[in-house]
Amino acid sequence: MNTLILATRNAGKLVELKTILSEAELPYDLVGADAYPHLPDVQETGTTFAANALLKAHALARATGLPAIADDSGISVDVLSGAPGIFSARWAGRHGDDEANWRLLLAQLQDIADPHRTARYVCAAALALPDGTERVTFGELPGVLRTAPEGTGGFGYDPVFQPLGETVTSAQLDAGRKNAISHRGTAFRGLVPHIRQLAG
């Protein structure tokens, strides 16, 4: 079986991506970046989700000689002109402190009425081959921001984000439902045909 590298060390995201891609029955052994601890983390210096996803995918493909996929995702709040956007994972200052990030976001929106608390999760998924070939696909999940957290599942802003058409937060959805509607699920399912075509 061929190996496909998932360019993340985020345990929650790794489980989610493996589940989404396993459903496509791709003939690959899906391995996270934590299998290569000697590789340095890639600095997300891009100015778009797509640019950051490609930076990570290309870096891992070059370093391992294997096809690599990566994503960059975050939450975009309408009244904040799209922020936090690409800074979602470090909105409160320290990368990956999910609770600090959503607490700061809620504090910034404390005077915003419910009809104006619209937001969307955005994801860019990238495939990169060692020869430099690349493909990018996108996914979005619209919704609203609650005024207080609910649920213990998921990660990121899930406890305070209620997807459009749902009555609960992303953190309260079961994994199957979340993967079916999520921005990440949409982006990676869109990437599957490219993986089949390009990654051998």
Secondary structure, DSSP 4 states (H G I P E B T S, - for coil): -EEEEE----HHHHHHHHHHHHTTT-SEEEEEGGG-TTSPPPP---SSHHHHHHHHHHHHHHHHSS-EEEEEEEEEEGGGTT-BGGGGGGTTSSTT-HHHHHHHHHHHTTT--GGG-EEEEEEEEEEE-TTS-EEEEEEEEEEEE-SS---SSSSTTGGGEEETT-SS-GGGS-HHHHHHH-HHHHHHHHHHHHHHHH--
